[in-house]
Amino acid sequence: MTFSIVARSADGETWGVAVASKFLAVGSAVPAAVAGVGAIATQADANVSWKGLALSHLDEGATAAVALERLVEEDEGRDHRQVGIVDVDGNAASHTGPACLDWAGGVTGAGYAIQGNILTGEDVVLAMEAAFLESDETLPLEQRLFAALAAGDAAGGDSRGRQSAALLVVRDGAGYGGLDDIAVDLRVDDHADPIGELARLMELQELYLTASREDEKVPVDDALRAELEAFATAGGHRDFLAWVGTENHEMRVAPDLSWIDERILAIVRGA
């Protein structure tokens, strides 16, 4: 009922899962990941306890293959399960139980595991693999994962139709304010076009929850500071930093207003 990709970035610093399904809120059941440990997708007749168990095994030093072997050995429902795991070193493992509904199967490679069940055919996972491998390795992992997910959807995806999608990406210090490892955690729980909606949310994630790159930072001199303060007070705000907080642009403006992101400046100027 689901197709997913679990992967590690080429630089070995980021892990993530992208998944879509004709199933309500697939992001609540399938993906799990911890930076510096690994990532997992559990699906078909999903055993959601496998998420914590797999990450625990990986954290204790098990490879993806060993973690998978332990999960399967200890679960009498193994024949109905499907899972993909990538460990800290990018080793990948995937399991499709023989009782999973057709079409069901998966592929693995260096740094990725792709799997799906109740799909329109094998072309879905092959399209996902091709899209992932053909994507630029220097791109953020979330973009590569989404490219694979979109390719699987375009190739037919879940044979029952579309309903939900999710994207989870972790990296040390990548969370809000640098205080956890969650770089991206987006979920489309019930939508006629979950992949398209996920793409829209990714654009918002980039604007609101992604820190500015150095090349996006515009230094704030006295003249620009006066312009920004005038803009804010004209809108009824105490000062410009109060406007920043109100509009949730903290990731893209310096706390001391020494720089402002070029996109936020464009918003201010109505561009």
VMD Tcl script that draws the C-alpha trace (Angstrom):
set ca {
  {0.00 0.00 0.00}
  {3.07 2.20 0.08}
  {6.26 3.18 -1.70}
  {9.27 4.67 0.05}
  {12.93 5.53 -0.17}
  {15.32 5.50 2.78}
  {18.70 7.07 2.16}
  {21.87 8.70 3.44}
  {23.46 11.73 1.79}
  {26.65 11.26 -0.19}
  {28.61 13.30 2.35}
  {27.49 11.00 5.15}
  {25.93 13.76 7.24}
  {22.19 13.40 6.56}
  {19.62 10.56 6.67}
  {16.02 10.56 5.57}
  {12.85 8.88 4.36}
  {10.30 9.87 1.73}
  {7.06 7.91 1.47}
  {3.65 8.03 -0.23}
  {0.59 5.82 0.01}
  {-3.15 5.32 -0.41}
  {-3.31 5.33 3.38}
  {-4.27 8.06 5.83}
  {-1.34 9.92 7.42}
  {1.40 7.61 6.17}
  {3.99 9.85 7.82}
  {2.70 8.88 11.25}
  {3.44 5.19 10.72}
  {6.24 4.56 8.24}
  {9.35 6.77 8.69}
  {11.85 7.18 11.50}
  {15.41 8.51 11.56}
  {18.10 9.74 13.95}
  {21.16 11.71 12.84}
  {24.37 9.78 13.23}
  {22.41 6.54 13.59}
  {20.34 5.83 10.48}
  {16.83 5.70 9.05}
  {14.02 3.20 8.51}
  {10.70 2.84 6.68}
  {8.34 0.12 7.97}
  {5.29 -0.61 5.82}
  {2.87 -3.15 4.29}
  {1.35 -4.71 7.44}
  {3.62 -2.28 9.26}
  {5.12 -3.20 12.60}
  {5.64 0.32 13.94}
  {7.70 -1.01 16.84}
  {10.36 -1.85 14.26}
  {11.21 1.85 14.08}
  {12.48 2.11 17.63}
  {13.94 -1.39 17.60}
  {15.88 -0.83 14.38}
  {17.27 2.52 15.48}
  {18.28 0.98 18.81}
  {20.13 -1.83 17.02}
  {21.84 0.68 14.73}
  {22.79 2.89 17.65}
  {24.43 -0.10 19.30}
  {26.60 -0.60 16.21}
  {24.61 -3.07 14.13}
  {24.75 -2.70 10.36}
  {21.54 -2.29 8.38}
  {21.68 -5.98 7.41}
  {22.16 -7.16 10.98}
  {19.41 -4.86 12.29}
  {17.04 -6.20 9.63}
  {17.94 -9.80 10.43}
  {17.10 -9.21 14.11}
  {13.77 -7.58 13.29}
  {12.70 -10.38 10.99}
  {13.83 -13.18 13.28}
  {11.86 -11.82 16.23}
  {8.56 -11.11 14.41}
  {6.11 -13.89 13.57}
  {4.38 -11.50 11.18}
  {7.52 -11.12 9.08}
  {5.91 -12.53 5.94}
  {3.47 -9.62 5.87}
  {6.05 -6.92 6.59}
  {8.11 -4.66 4.36}
  {10.99 -2.51 5.54}
  {13.98 -0.52 4.30}
  {16.94 0.47 6.49}
  {20.05 2.58 5.96}
  {22.71 2.70 8.66}
  {25.25 5.32 9.76}
  {27.74 4.25 7.08}
  {25.20 4.16 4.25}
  {24.81 0.38 4.17}
  {21.30 -0.51 3.05}
  {18.95 -3.45 3.54}
  {15.38 -4.13 2.45}
  {12.87 -6.87 3.20}
  {9.63 -7.76 1.45}
  {7.70 -10.61 3.05}
  {6.30 -13.21 0.65}
  {2.74 -12.49 1.86}
  {2.88 -8.81 0.86}
  {0.30 -7.97 -1.81}
  {1.44 -7.59 -5.43}
  {3.22 -5.84 -6.80}
  {5.71 -5.85 -3.95}
  {9.47 -5.64 -3.91}
  {12.46 -3.38 -3.56}
  {15.97 -2.45 -4.59}
  {19.04 -1.37 -2.63}
  {22.32 0.30 -3.44}
  {25.06 2.31 -1.82}
  {23.25 4.66 0.55}
  {19.63 3.81 -0.33}
  {16.83 1.29 0.06}
  {13.67 1.60 -2.05}
  {10.59 -0.56 -1.57}
  {6.88 -0.69 -2.24}
  {3.79 -2.89 -2.12}
  {0.42 -2.92 -3.87}
  {2.14 -0.94 -6.63}
  {1.20 -0.70 -10.27}
  {4.41 -2.60 -11.02}
  {8.16 -2.89 -10.63}
  {8.56 0.23 -12.76}
  {7.70 2.31 -9.68}
  {10.76 1.33 -7.66}
  {13.00 1.33 -10.72}
  {11.90 4.87 -11.58}
  {12.58 5.94 -8.01}
  {16.05 4.41 -8.11}
  {16.88 6.06 -11.42}
  {15.71 9.48 -10.21}
  {17.74 9.21 -7.01}
  {20.91 8.08 -8.77}
  {20.56 10.71 -11.49}
  {20.06 13.56 -9.02}
  {22.99 15.81 -8.10}
  {24.70 14.37 -5.01}
  {25.47 17.88 -3.80}
  {21.77 18.76 -3.51}
  {20.17 18.65 -0.05}
  {19.02 15.09 0.65}
  {15.38 16.20 0.93}
  {15.43 17.32 -2.69}
  {16.89 14.01 -3.87}
  {14.37 12.03 -1.83}
  {11.49 14.08 -3.19}
  {12.73 13.59 -6.76}
  {12.64 9.83 -6.21}
  {9.19 9.95 -4.64}
  {7.79 12.07 -7.46}
  {9.28 9.68 -10.03}
  {7.61 6.73 -8.32}
  {4.29 8.55 -8.32}
  {4.64 9.43 -11.99}
  {5.42 5.79 -12.79}
  {2.11 4.68 -11.27}
  {2.74 4.53 -7.53}
  {0.16 2.85 -5.32}
  {-2.23 0.89 -7.52}
  {-5.18 1.97 -5.33}
  {-4.57 5.70 -5.81}
  {-3.15 8.61 -3.83}
  {-3.85 9.91 -0.33}
  {-0.82 10.86 1.77}
  {2.91 11.53 1.66}
  {5.69 12.46 4.04}
  {9.31 13.55 4.14}
  {11.60 13.16 7.17}
  {15.25 14.28 7.07}
  {17.71 14.48 9.96}
  {21.15 16.03 10.37}
  {23.05 17.03 13.50}
  {22.06 20.53 14.60}
  {19.73 21.06 11.65}
  {16.55 21.61 13.67}
  {14.83 24.85 14.60}
  {17.39 27.09 16.29}
  {19.96 24.30 15.92}
  {18.51 22.54 18.98}
  {17.67 19.13 17.48}
  {18.45 17.05 14.39}
  {15.19 17.42 12.43}
  {16.01 19.19 9.19}
  {12.65 18.41 7.53}
  {9.50 16.80 8.92}
  {6.63 17.40 6.52}
  {3.41 15.40 6.25}
  {0.44 15.49 3.91}
  {-2.14 13.36 5.69}
  {-5.10 13.38 3.28}
  {-4.99 15.07 -0.11}
  {-6.01 14.39 -3.70}
  {-2.47 15.28 -4.85}
  {-0.18 14.53 -1.90}
  {3.03 14.77 -3.91}
  {2.12 18.19 -5.27}
  {1.09 19.36 -1.82}
  {4.36 18.05 -0.38}
  {6.24 20.09 -2.97}
  {4.37 23.22 -1.86}
  {5.21 22.54 1.78}
  {8.87 22.05 0.88}
  {8.94 25.56 -0.58}
  {7.52 26.94 2.67}
  {10.00 24.86 4.67}
  {12.82 26.41 2.69}
  {11.60 29.93 3.41}
  {10.61 29.62 7.07}
  {12.67 26.83 8.57}
  {15.94 26.80 6.64}
  {18.81 29.07 7.63}
  {20.12 31.52 5.05}
  {23.24 30.67 3.09}
  {26.08 33.16 3.18}
  {25.40 34.21 -0.42}
  {21.78 35.06 0.52}
  {22.72 37.46 3.32}
  {22.51 41.19 2.59}
  {24.54 43.35 5.03}
  {22.41 45.94 6.82}
  {23.96 49.40 6.80}
  {22.49 52.49 8.44}
  {20.37 53.39 5.42}
  {18.90 49.89 5.08}
  {18.29 49.68 8.83}
  {16.30 52.91 8.69}
  {14.30 51.54 5.75}
  {13.50 48.35 7.62}
  {12.49 50.13 10.80}
  {10.25 52.51 8.85}
  {8.59 49.55 7.11}
  {7.90 47.84 10.44}
  {6.56 50.85 12.32}
  {4.36 51.79 9.37}
  {2.76 48.37 9.76}
  {2.11 48.91 13.45}
  {5.02 46.89 14.79}
  {7.30 47.96 17.64}
  {10.40 47.61 15.47}
  {11.70 45.50 12.60}
  {12.76 42.55 14.74}
  {9.23 42.45 16.18}
  {7.92 42.18 12.61}
  {10.43 39.37 11.95}
  {9.11 37.45 14.95}
  {5.50 38.01 13.98}
  {6.09 36.75 10.46}
  {8.28 33.78 11.54}
  {11.35 34.92 9.62}
  {13.83 34.39 12.49}
  {15.90 31.90 10.47}
  {16.52 34.53 7.79}
  {17.33 37.71 9.70}
  {20.29 38.17 12.07}
  {19.29 38.59 15.74}
  {21.30 41.85 15.81}
  {19.97 42.91 12.39}
  {23.47 42.89 10.93}
  {22.14 41.11 7.83}
  {18.83 40.21 6.19}
  {18.09 37.43 3.75}
  {17.61 38.65 0.19}
  {14.20 36.97 -0.02}
  {12.97 38.66 3.14}
  {14.24 41.99 1.83}
  {12.27 41.35 -1.37}
  {9.14 40.74 0.75}
  {9.71 44.02 2.58}
  {10.07 45.90 -0.66}
  {7.04 44.22 -2.22}
  {9.07 42.59 -4.95}
}
mol new
graphics top color blue
foreach p $ca { graphics top sphere $p radius 0.5 }
foreach p [lrange $ca 0 end-1] q [lrange $ca 1 end] { graphics top cylinder $p $q radius 0.2 }
display resetview
